[in-house]
């Protein structure tokens, strides 16, 4: 496979691959690194890619596997830097209220990171990246029913922990 064919077949998916990686790992730098590594591996296997019938699905599958490897690694337990700025959307509130809301956001992120991996994935894909159930099926390989159950369990767990810690706010 030539460089031109590779670029034409695989580079158009870059933005989508990044969004998926970011939704799964929750960290901008790691998502960028994962996508870069996927492209590197694809290029290393350029001769084998002629047999791939669906380049987009193949690339998405590689991103998913790299993300799963990352999430299993010790590095994944570090909090996402993006959350430090999560409270920037707040307006017209006191500094105390903003601090409290930022603390709540960080706590929810910690709870999400403690969920089982499959619940984390679907929650991030649906809640952060706003993917449809059909798109999540394609990315994860889970069935629509399984995705709905995972989302329900994840939300229930987070809701219960939030109520337990913060009361009925």
Backbone as a printed PyTorch tensor [residue, N CA C, xyz], in Angstrom:
tensor([[[  0.8480,  -1.1720,   0.0000],
         [  0.0000,   0.0000,   0.0000],
         [  0.8970,   1.2390,   0.0000]],

        [[  0.5850,   2.1600,  -0.8640],
         [  1.3750,   3.3900,  -0.9550],
         [  0.9180,   4.3830,   0.1090]],

        [[  1.7220,   5.3910,   0.3270],
         [  1.3970,   6.4250,   1.3130],
         [  0.1300,   7.1750,   0.9100]],

        [[ -0.0400,   7.4290,  -0.3790],
         [ -1.2390,   8.1380,  -0.8390],
         [ -2.5060,   7.3320,  -0.5760]],

        [[ -2.4680,   6.0580,  -0.8460],
         [ -3.6390,   5.2040,  -0.5930],
         [ -3.9150,   5.1300,   0.9060]],

        [[ -2.8540,   4.9810,   1.6870],
         [ -3.0110,   4.9410,   3.1440],
         [ -3.6810,   6.2190,   3.6440]],

        [[ -3.1830,   7.3580,   3.2020],
         [ -3.7520,   8.6390,   3.6230],
         [ -5.2160,   8.7540,   3.2210]],

        [[ -5.5310,   8.3400,   2.0180],
         [ -6.8990,   8.4420,   1.5140],
         [ -7.8450,   7.5270,   2.2810]],

        [[ -7.3640,   6.3270,   2.6600],
         [ -8.2220,   5.3640,   3.3370],
         [ -8.3440,   5.5870,   4.8370]],

        [[ -7.2760,   6.0190,   5.5000],
         [ -7.2630,   6.0280,   6.9650],
         [ -7.2660,   7.4140,   7.6180]],

        [[ -6.6960,   8.4050,   6.9910],
         [ -6.6420,   9.7210,   7.6320],
         [ -8.0040,  10.4010,   7.8090]],

        [[ -8.9830,  10.1540,   6.9610],
         [-10.2890,  10.8040,   7.1800],
         [-10.9510,  10.4470,   8.5180]],

        [[-10.5080,   9.3950,   9.1610],
         [-11.1130,   8.9620,  10.4240],
         [-10.4290,   9.5640,  11.6480]],

        [[ -9.4200,  10.3730,  11.4370],
         [ -8.6280,  10.8710,  12.5610],
         [ -9.4870,  11.5240,  13.6440]],

        [[-10.3520,  12.4430,  13.2820],
         [-11.1690,  13.1530,  14.2800],
         [-12.0760,  12.1880,  15.0370]],

        [[-12.6540,  11.2510,  14.3220],
         [-13.5350,  10.2770,  14.9720],
         [-12.7500,   9.3710,  15.9150]],

        [[-11.5870,   8.9440,  15.4830],
         [-10.7570,   8.0900,  16.3310],
         [-10.3440,   8.8280,  17.6000]],

        [[-10.0160,  10.0990,  17.4560],
         [ -9.6420,  10.8820,  18.6310],
         [-10.8290,  11.0160,  19.5870]],

        [[-12.0060,  11.3260,  19.0560],
         [-13.1920,  11.4760,  19.9190],
         [-13.4830,  10.1890,  20.6790]],

        [[-13.3460,   9.0740,  20.0070],
         [-13.5850,   7.7810,  20.6620],
         [-12.5340,   7.5500,  21.7510]],

        [[-11.2850,   7.7800,  21.4220],
         [-10.2130,   7.5770,  22.4020],
         [-10.4070,   8.4940,  23.6040]],

        [[-10.7370,   9.7410,  23.3540],
         [-10.9350,  10.6820,  24.4580],
         [-12.1280,  10.2680,  25.3100]],

        [[-13.1940,   9.8380,  24.6710],
         [-14.3720,   9.4010,  25.4290],
         [-14.0550,   8.1890,  26.2930]],

        [[-13.2130,   7.3160,  25.8030],
         [-12.8990,   6.1090,  26.5570],
         [-11.8730,   6.3410,  27.6590]],

        [[-10.8580,   7.1550,  27.4000],
         [ -9.8120,   7.3290,  28.4100],
         [ -9.9780,   8.5910,  29.2400]],

        [[-10.7280,   9.5680,  28.7350],
         [-10.9910,  10.7750,  29.5070],
         [ -9.7860,  11.6760,  29.6960]],

        [[ -8.7980,  11.5730,  28.8280],
         [ -7.5910,  12.3670,  28.9660],
         [ -7.1200,  12.7660,  27.5710]],

        [[ -6.9950,  14.0660,  27.3480],
         [ -6.6600,  14.5820,  26.0230],
         [ -5.3100,  14.0890,  25.5190]],

        [[ -4.2920,  14.1870,  26.3480],
         [ -2.9530,  13.7880,  25.9130],
         [ -2.8780,  12.2940,  25.6140]],

        [[ -3.4810,  11.4990,  26.4850],
         [ -3.4670,  10.0500,  26.2660],
         [ -4.2510,   9.6800,  25.0120]],

        [[ -5.3740,  10.3580,  24.7790],
         [ -6.1670,  10.0880,  23.5720],
         [ -5.3480,  10.3970,  22.3200]],

        [[ -4.6370,  11.5300,  22.3370],
         [ -3.7800,  11.8790,  21.2020],
         [ -2.6850,  10.8370,  21.0030]],

        [[ -2.0780,  10.4020,  22.1000],
         [ -1.0270,   9.3860,  22.0140],
         [ -1.5640,   8.0730,  21.4630]],

        [[ -2.7530,   7.6920,  21.8980],
         [ -3.3490,   6.4380,  21.4380],
         [ -3.6260,   6.4970,  19.9420]],

        [[ -4.1940,   7.5890,  19.4760],
         [ -4.4910,   7.7190,  18.0410],
         [ -3.1850,   7.6990,  17.2450]],

        [[ -2.1810,   8.3840,  17.7330],
         [ -0.8850,   8.3820,  17.0490],
         [ -0.3120,   6.9670,  16.9790]],

        [[ -0.4190,   6.2460,  18.0770],
         [  0.0900,   4.8670,  18.1050],
         [ -0.6980,   3.9780,  17.1370]],

        [[ -1.9960,   4.1820,  17.0570],
         [ -2.8150,   3.4030,  16.1150],
         [ -2.3610,   3.6640,  14.6890]],

        [[ -2.1630,   4.9320,  14.3330],
         [ -1.7020,   5.2360,  12.9800],
         [ -0.3190,   4.6510,  12.7160]],

        [[  0.5320,   4.6670,  13.7170],
         [  1.8570,   4.0770,  13.5720],
         [  1.7470,   2.5710,  13.3010]],

        [[  0.9060,   1.9060,  14.0660],
         [  0.7260,   0.4580,  13.8710],
         [  0.0960,   0.1590,  12.5190]],

        [[ -0.8770,   0.9710,  12.1200],
         [ -1.4920,   0.7680,  10.8090],
         [ -0.4390,   0.8810,   9.7050]],

        [[  0.4150,   1.8950,   9.8040],
         [  1.4380,   2.0880,   8.7850],
         [  2.4210,   0.9230,   8.7780]],

        [[  2.7840,   0.4210,   9.9630],
         [  3.6940,  -0.7270,  10.0380],
         [  3.0950,  -1.9480,   9.3460]],

        [[  1.7770,  -2.0550,   9.3680],
         [  1.0750,  -3.1980,   8.7690],
         [  0.4610,  -2.8520,   7.4240]],

        [[  0.9830,  -1.8610,   6.7590],
         [  0.3730,  -1.3520,   5.5250],
         [  0.1810,  -2.4310,   4.4600]],

        [[  1.0580,  -3.4020,   4.4170],
         [  0.9340,  -4.4540,   3.4120],
         [ -0.2310,  -5.3880,   3.7160]],

        [[ -0.5490,  -5.5470,   4.9870],
         [ -1.6600,  -6.4190,   5.3800],
         [ -3.0200,  -5.7220,   5.2440]],

        [[ -3.0270,  -4.3970,   5.1440],
         [ -4.2750,  -3.6350,   5.1360],
         [ -5.1000,  -3.8080,   3.8670]],

        [[ -4.4970,  -4.3430,   2.8260],
         [ -5.2370,  -4.5650,   1.5840],
         [ -6.3920,  -5.5440,   1.7980]],

        [[ -6.2560,  -6.4290,   2.7690],
         [ -7.2930,  -7.4180,   3.0460],
         [ -8.4250,  -6.8610,   3.9210]],

        [[ -8.2480,  -5.6720,   4.4540],
         [ -9.2620,  -5.0760,   5.3310],
         [-10.4020,  -4.5360,   4.4810]],

        [[-11.6210,  -5.0280,   4.7570],
         [-12.7790,  -4.6000,   3.9730],
         [-13.3520,  -3.2650,   4.4440]],

        [[-13.2510,  -2.9830,   5.7490],
         [-13.8070,  -1.7550,   6.2860],
         [-12.7220,  -1.0360,   7.1000]],

        [[-11.9690,  -0.1360,   6.4600],
         [-10.8670,   0.5390,   7.1500],
         [-11.3170,   1.2940,   8.4070]],

        [[-12.4750,   1.9310,   8.3560],
         [-12.9570,   2.6890,   9.5090],
         [-13.2060,   1.7690,  10.7040]],

        [[-13.9060,   0.6850,  10.4910],
         [-14.1900,  -0.2580,  11.5770],
         [-12.9010,  -0.8600,  12.1260]],

        [[-11.9770,  -1.1530,  11.2490],
         [-10.6940,  -1.7170,  11.6740],
         [ -9.9370,  -0.7280,  12.5560]],

        [[ -9.8930,   0.5360,  12.1320],
         [ -9.1980,   1.5630,  12.9080],
         [ -9.8920,   1.7920,  14.2520]],

        [[-11.2040,   1.8100,  14.2660],
         [-11.9560,   1.9840,  15.5170],
         [-11.6670,   0.8330,  16.4650]],

        [[-11.6190,  -0.3730,  15.9400],
         [-11.3230,  -1.5380,  16.7770],
         [ -9.9310,  -1.4190,  17.3910]],

        [[ -8.9600,  -0.9830,  16.5960],
         [ -7.6080,  -0.7910,  17.1390],
         [ -7.6040,   0.2650,  18.2410]],

        [[ -8.3070,   1.3630,  18.0270],
         [ -8.3700,   2.4110,  19.0540],
         [ -8.9900,   1.8460,  20.3250]],

        [[-10.0640,   1.0940,  20.1740],
         [-10.7180,   0.5080,  21.3480],
         [ -9.7480,  -0.3820,  22.1200]],

        [[ -9.0080,  -1.2150,  21.4140],
         [ -8.0770,  -2.1220,  22.0840],
         [ -6.9380,  -1.3550,  22.7720]],

        [[ -6.4210,  -0.3310,  22.1170],
         [ -5.3740,   0.4780,  22.7430],
         [ -5.9170,   1.1960,  23.9800]],

        [[ -7.1530,   1.6740,  23.9070],
         [ -7.7660,   2.3450,  25.0590],
         [ -7.9500,   1.3620,  26.2120]],

        [[ -8.3950,   0.1680,  25.9050],
         [ -8.5630,  -0.8340,  26.9560],
         [ -7.2260,  -1.1600,  27.6110]],

        [[ -6.1780,  -1.2820,  26.8040],
         [ -4.8470,  -1.5170,  27.3600],
         [ -4.4320,  -0.3650,  28.2680]],

        [[ -4.6970,   0.8550,  27.8260],
         [ -4.3530,   2.0190,  28.6430],
         [ -5.1380,   2.0070,  29.9590]],

        [[ -6.4390,   1.7440,  29.8800],
         [ -7.2790,   1.7660,  31.0800],
         [ -6.8870,   0.6870,  32.0800]],

        [[ -6.2890,  -0.3840,  31.6100],
         [ -5.8270,  -1.4510,  32.5030],
         [ -4.4680,  -1.1180,  33.1210]],

        [[ -3.7950,  -0.1270,  32.5790],
         [ -2.4460,   0.1990,  33.0420],
         [ -2.5030,   1.0720,  34.2940]],

        [[ -1.4070,   1.1190,  35.0630],
         [ -1.3670,   1.9670,  36.2570],
         [ -1.5090,   3.4560,  35.9460]],

        [[ -1.1000,   3.8820,  34.7540],
         [ -1.2080,   5.2960,  34.3860],
         [ -2.6500,   5.7700,  34.3670]],

        [[ -3.5850,   4.8830,  34.0580],
         [ -4.9860,   5.2730,  33.9200],
         [ -5.6090,   5.6760,  35.2400]],

        [[ -5.0310,   5.2720,  36.3480],
         [ -5.6230,   5.6050,  37.6390],
         [ -5.3640,   7.0460,  38.0420]],

        [[ -4.5200,   7.7460,  37.2990],
         [ -4.2720,   9.1480,  37.5970],
         [ -5.4650,   9.9810,  37.1340]],

        [[ -5.8680,  11.0080,  37.8990],
         [ -7.0310,  11.7980,  37.5150],
         [ -6.7940,  12.5460,  36.2090]],

        [[ -7.8470,  12.7070,  35.4480],
         [ -7.7620,  13.4110,  34.1730],
         [ -7.5530,  14.9000,  34.4170]],

        [[ -6.5880,  15.4950,  33.7360],
         [ -6.2820,  16.9110,  33.9030],
         [ -7.4230,  17.7890,  33.4260]],

        [[ -8.2160,  17.3040,  32.4710],
         [ -9.3150,  18.0930,  31.9370],
         [-10.3210,  18.4580,  33.0210]],

        [[-10.4150,  17.6360,  34.0400],
         [-11.3860,  17.8990,  35.0770],
         [-11.0190,  19.0770,  35.9450]],

        [[ -9.7740,  19.4240,  36.0000],
         [ -9.3730,  20.5670,  36.8090],
         [-10.0580,  21.8360,  36.3220]],

        [[-10.3540,  21.9010,  35.0300],
         [-11.0060,  23.0740,  34.4590],
         [-12.4870,  22.8570,  34.2220]],

        [[-13.0410,  21.7920,  34.7440],
         [-14.4290,  21.4530,  34.4560],
         [-15.4100,  22.4880,  34.9650]],

        [[-15.0640,  23.2440,  35.9590],
         [-15.9880,  24.2190,  36.5110],
         [-16.0310,  25.5240,  35.7580]],

        [[-15.2920,  25.6670,  34.6850],
         [-15.2450,  26.9280,  33.9590],
         [-16.5750,  27.3260,  33.3560]],

        [[-17.4670,  26.3930,  33.1690],
         [-18.7510,  26.7030,  32.5700],
         [-19.6770,  27.4080,  33.5520]],

        [[-19.3240,  27.4290,  34.8150],
         [-20.1550,  28.0450,  35.8400],
         [-20.1260,  29.5620,  35.6980]],

        [[-21.2740,  30.1860,  35.9560],
         [-21.3130,  31.6380,  35.8700],
         [-22.2200,  32.1880,  36.9500]],

        [[-22.0560,  33.4590,  37.2430],
         [-22.8990,  34.1660,  38.2070],
         [-23.0270,  33.4410,  39.5330]],

        [[-21.9590,  32.8800,  40.0210],
         [-22.0320,  32.2210,  41.3150],
         [-20.8640,  32.6870,  42.1670]],

        [[-21.0080,  32.4740,  43.4380],
         [-19.9690,  32.8910,  44.3650],
         [-18.7620,  31.9620,  44.2510]],

        [[-17.5970,  32.4430,  44.6840],
         [-16.4150,  31.5790,  44.6490],
         [-16.6090,  30.3070,  45.4820]],

        [[-17.3370,  30.4200,  46.5930],
         [-17.5750,  29.2440,  47.4230],
         [-18.4140,  28.2050,  46.6780]],

        [[-19.4510,  28.6960,  46.0070],
         [-20.3280,  27.7880,  45.2580],
         [-19.5690,  27.1490,  44.0960]],

        [[-18.7410,  27.9260,  43.4040],
         [-17.9490,  27.3870,  42.3000],
         [-16.9880,  26.3100,  42.7970]],

        [[-16.3530,  26.5650,  43.9360],
         [-15.4270,  25.5890,  44.5140],
         [-16.1640,  24.3110,  44.8750]],

        [[-17.3290,  24.4610,  45.4620],
         [-18.1370,  23.2950,  45.8390],
         [-18.5440,  22.4900,  44.6050]],

        [[-18.9500,  23.1820,  43.5620],
         [-19.3730,  22.4920,  42.3350],
         [-18.1910,  21.7990,  41.6540]],

        [[-17.0180,  22.4470,  41.6740],
         [-15.8280,  21.8060,  41.1000],
         [-15.4670,  20.5480,  41.8890]],

        [[-15.5800,  20.6270,  43.2170],
         [-15.3040,  19.4580,  44.0500],
         [-16.2760,  18.3260,  43.7310]],

        [[-17.5370,  18.6720,  43.5210],
         [-18.5350,  17.6530,  43.1830],
         [-18.2220,  17.0200,  41.8350]],

        [[-17.8160,  17.8190,  40.8760],
         [-17.4660,  17.2930,  39.5500],
         [-16.2840,  16.3330,  39.6590]],

        [[-15.2640,  16.7290,  40.4250],
         [-14.1040,  15.8520,  40.6120],
         [-14.5030,  14.5430,  41.2870]],

        [[-15.3930,  14.6300,  42.2660],
         [-15.8320,  13.4320,  42.9720],
         [-16.6050,  12.5040,  42.0290]],

        [[-17.4720,  13.0650,  41.2160],
         [-18.2160,  12.2440,  40.2480],
         [-17.2420,  11.5720,  39.2880]],

        [[-16.2160,  12.2980,  38.8550],
         [-15.2150,  11.6960,  37.9580],
         [-14.5000,  10.5440,  38.6530]],

        [[-14.1830,  10.7030,  39.9270],
         [-13.5410,   9.6020,  40.6610],
         [-14.4740,   8.3950,  40.7200]],

        [[-15.7490,   8.6320,  40.9510],
         [-16.7040,   7.5180,  40.9850],
         [-16.8080,   6.8480,  39.6220]],

        [[-16.7980,   7.6330,  38.5760],
         [-16.8380,   7.0550,  37.2240],
         [-15.6090,   6.1810,  37.0070]],

        [[-14.4490,   6.6520,  37.4540],
         [-13.2150,   5.8840,  37.2880],
         [-13.2210,   4.5920,  38.0960]],

        [[-14.0710,   4.5010,  39.1090],
         [-14.1720,   3.2970,  39.9300],
         [-15.1930,   2.2980,  39.3930]],

        [[-15.9970,   2.7240,  38.4250],
         [-16.9830,   1.8190,  37.8300],
         [-16.2660,   0.6980,  37.0760]],

        [[-16.9590,  -0.4200,  36.8560],
         [-16.3710,  -1.4490,  35.9860],
         [-16.0560,  -0.8430,  34.6100]],

        [[-15.0340,  -1.3550,  33.9760],
         [-14.5390,  -0.8020,  32.7190],
         [-15.6330,  -0.6710,  31.6620]],

        [[-16.4750,  -1.6760,  31.5290],
         [-17.5170,  -1.6110,  30.4970],
         [-18.5240,  -0.4930,  30.7810]],

        [[-18.8380,  -0.2420,  32.0520],
         [-19.7400,   0.8510,  32.4070],
         [-19.0780,   2.2040,  32.1430]],

        [[-17.7880,   2.3060,  32.4570],
         [-17.0540,   3.5470,  32.1780],
         [-17.1040,   3.8690,  30.6880]],

        [[-16.8560,   2.8590,  29.8800],
         [-16.8100,   3.0700,  28.4360],
         [-18.1320,   3.6110,  27.9070]],

        [[-19.2180,   2.9100,  28.1920],
         [-20.4920,   3.3370,  27.6120],
         [-20.9480,   4.6650,  28.1980]],

        [[-20.6610,   4.9050,  29.4630],
         [-21.0430,   6.1780,  30.0770],
         [-20.2890,   7.3330,  29.4290]],

        [[-19.0070,   7.1570,  29.1850],
         [-18.2280,   8.2230,  28.5440],
         [-18.6440,   8.4180,  27.0890]],

        [[-18.8570,   7.3250,  26.3850],
         [-19.2500,   7.4500,  24.9840],
         [-20.6100,   8.1270,  24.8420]],

        [[-21.5440,   7.7530,  25.6910],
         [-22.8880,   8.3180,  25.5900],
         [-22.9780,   9.6740,  26.2710]],

        [[-22.4160,   9.7900,  27.4630],
         [-22.5710,  11.0080,  28.2460],
         [-21.6340,  12.1290,  27.8550]],

        [[-20.4030,  11.7990,  27.5120],
         [-19.4200,  12.8210,  27.1800],
         [-19.4220,  13.1050,  25.6810]],

        [[-19.3620,  12.0700,  24.8910],
         [-19.2570,  12.2380,  23.4420],
         [-20.6010,  12.2320,  22.7240]],

        [[-21.6630,  11.9120,  23.4370],
         [-23.0240,  11.9460,  22.8860],
         [-23.1990,  11.0170,  21.6820]],

        [[-22.5680,   9.8510,  21.7470],
         [-22.7680,   8.8570,  20.7020],
         [-24.1200,   8.1800,  20.8980]],

        [[-24.7280,   7.7620,  19.8090],
         [-25.9910,   7.0330,  19.8790],
         [-25.7040,   5.5880,  20.2990]],

        [[-26.7500,   4.8810,  20.6790],
         [-26.5990,   3.4820,  21.0750],
         [-26.0310,   2.6700,  19.9130]],

        [[-26.4660,   2.9780,  18.6920],
         [-25.9690,   2.2500,  17.5210],
         [-24.4710,   2.4830,  17.3240]],

        [[-24.0350,   3.7260,  17.5230],
         [-22.6040,   4.0190,  17.3790],
         [-21.7980,   3.3310,  18.4850]],

        [[-22.3510,   3.3050,  19.6890],
         [-21.6680,   2.6330,  20.7970],
         [-21.5870,   1.1390,  20.5260]],

        [[-22.6290,   0.5690,  19.9200],
         [-22.5880,  -0.8490,  19.5330],
         [-21.4090,  -1.1090,  18.6050]],

        [[-21.2440,  -0.2400,  17.6090],
         [-20.1620,  -0.4170,  16.6310],
         [-18.7940,  -0.3020,  17.3080]],

        [[-18.6600,   0.6490,  18.2100],
         [-17.3720,   0.8990,  18.8470],
         [-17.0090,  -0.2090,  19.8330]],

        [[-17.9800,  -0.6020,  20.6590],
         [-17.6790,  -1.5340,  21.7520],
         [-17.9500,  -2.9940,  21.4260]],

        [[-18.8890,  -3.2320,  20.5090],
         [-19.2850,  -4.6040,  20.2170],
         [-20.3790,  -5.1070,  21.1500]],

        [[-20.8340,  -4.2870,  22.0900],
         [-21.9260,  -4.6750,  22.9770],
         [-23.2560,  -4.5500,  22.2330]],

        [[-24.2530,  -5.2920,  22.6870],
         [-25.5870,  -5.1810,  22.0920],
         [-26.2850,  -3.9430,  22.6540]],

        [[-27.3290,  -3.4910,  21.9660],
         [-28.0840,  -2.3150,  22.4200],
         [-28.6590,  -2.5390,  23.8140]],

        [[-29.1940,  -3.7190,  24.0630],
         [-29.7490,  -4.0200,  25.3810],
         [-28.6860,  -3.9880,  26.4620]],

        [[-27.5250,  -4.5430,  26.1560],
         [-26.4200,  -4.5400,  27.1060],
         [-25.9630,  -3.1080,  27.4010]],

        [[-25.9140,  -2.2770,  26.3700],
         [-25.5030,  -0.8810,  26.5420],
         [-26.4750,  -0.1600,  27.4670]],

        [[-27.7680,  -0.3670,  27.2580],
         [-28.7740,   0.2870,  28.1080],
         [-28.6460,  -0.1700,  29.5660]],

        [[-28.3960,  -1.4430,  29.7700],
         [-28.2270,  -1.9650,  31.1280],
         [-26.9730,  -1.3670,  31.7690]],

        [[-25.8760,  -1.3280,  31.0240],
         [-24.6310,  -0.7650,  31.5540],
         [-24.8000,   0.7100,  31.9150]],

        [[-25.4710,   1.4660,  31.0320],
         [-25.7120,   2.8800,  31.3160],
         [-26.5790,   3.0470,  32.5590]],

        [[-27.6170,   2.2440,  32.6500],
         [-28.5230,   2.3250,  33.7910],
         [-27.7970,   2.0190,  35.0930]],

        [[-27.0090,   0.9730,  35.1010],
         [-26.2680,   0.5980,  36.3110],
         [-25.2430,   1.6630,  36.6820]],

        [[-24.5560,   2.1970,  35.6950],
         [-23.5460,   3.2260,  35.9680],
         [-24.2050,   4.4670,  36.5550]],

        [[-25.2870,   4.9190,  35.9350],
         [-25.9800,   6.1130,  36.4320],
         [-26.5430,   5.8890,  37.8270]],

        [[-27.0900,   4.7050,  38.0480],
         [-27.6510,   4.3980,  39.3680],
         [-26.5630,   4.4300,  40.4390]],

        [[-25.4240,   3.8390,  40.1350],
         [-24.3100,   3.8200,  41.0840],
         [-23.8540,   5.2410,  41.4100]],

        [[-23.6650,   6.0590,  40.3860],
         [-23.2110,   7.4330,  40.5900],
         [-24.2650,   8.2150,  41.3790]],

        [[-25.5220,   8.0740,  41.0060],
         [-26.6170,   8.7760,  41.6910],
         [-26.6660,   8.3980,  43.1750]],

        [[-26.5560,   7.0990,  43.4660],
         [-26.5970,   6.6410,  44.8600],
         [-25.4140,   7.1840,  45.6550]],

        [[-24.2300,   7.1720,  45.0620],
         [-23.0540,   7.6860,  45.7550],
         [-23.1660,   9.1970,  45.9780]],

        [[-23.7170,   9.8890,  44.9890],
         [-23.8850,  11.3290,  45.1170],
         [-24.8630,  11.6560,  46.2500]],

        [[-25.9810,  10.9680,  46.2700],
         [-26.9800,  11.1980,  47.3240],
         [-26.4120,  10.8630,  48.7030]],

        [[-25.6480,   9.8130,  48.7700],
         [-25.0610,   9.3870,  50.0360],
         [-24.0860,  10.4480,  50.5630]],

        [[-23.2780,  11.0190,  49.6830],
         [-22.2800,  11.9880,  50.1020],
         [-22.8430,  13.3940,  50.2550]],

        [[-23.6930,  13.8100,  49.3100],
         [-24.1410,  15.1970,  49.2830],
         [-25.6010,  15.3810,  49.7080]],

        [[-26.2960,  14.3190,  50.0030],
         [-27.7060,  14.4510,  50.3620],
         [-28.5560,  14.6130,  49.1270]],

        [[-29.6710,  15.2590,  49.2370],
         [-30.6230,  15.3920,  48.1180],
         [-30.4690,  16.7060,  47.3820]],

        [[-29.2630,  17.1360,  47.1170],
         [-29.0300,  18.4000,  46.4110],
         [-29.5460,  18.3340,  45.0110]]])
